[in-house]
């Protein structure tokens, strides 16, 4: 089963590019037009798309636990 990732704006571009070079399905919030969404809406968007949210924003840990 392939993993589809949804990168938020806190992930450096070289990480996204490296994953893409390795054949990982990556969509960035910027490419999706969602880079200005608040954290909760971004998590909802990733869920709606059936993707795993990939972030380096420590605030998402508390948000995900509350979900």
N, C-alpha and C positions, 0 to 999 in steps of 0.2 A: 504494500500500500504506500503510495507516494504521499509525502507531506507537502502541503501548500502553505507557504508562509506569507504573512502580511507584516511588512516592516513599518514601524512608526518613524517619525522624523529624528528620533534620538539615535538611530543606528547609523554609523558611518557608512558612506557609500562603498568604500572598498570591501566591507563585509558582504553587502548585497551583491556586488559584482562578483566576488569570489564564489558565493553560493550559486549564482547563475551559471558561472563557468563550469561548475560541477554538476549541472543539470537539475538543480533544485528549482522548483516552481516558486518564484518570488514576485510578489506585487507590493510596491511601496505605497504608502498612504499618499505620497506626493503624486505618483502616477495615477492614482485613483481619484485625485481631486479632494482628498479628505485630510490633508495635512494641517488644516486649521481647526479640525474638530476637537472638542474637549475629550479628555481621556475616556470617559464612560461611553460617549458616542463612537469613539474609535474602536473600543472593545466590541460594541454592538455591531459595528460595520464588519469587523473581521469575522465575527460569529455568523452574521448574515451570509457572508461569502464562503463560509465553511473553511476558513483559514486559521492557522495558529498565529496569534499576535506575537511578534518578535520585537522586543524593546530593551533598551538599557535604562529606562526611566524607572527608578526605584518605587515611585508612587503607584505603579501598576500592581505591585505585589499586594498592597492593601485593598485595592479596587477588585482585583481578581478573587481575593479571599472573601470579600463581601458579596460577590456575585454568586 
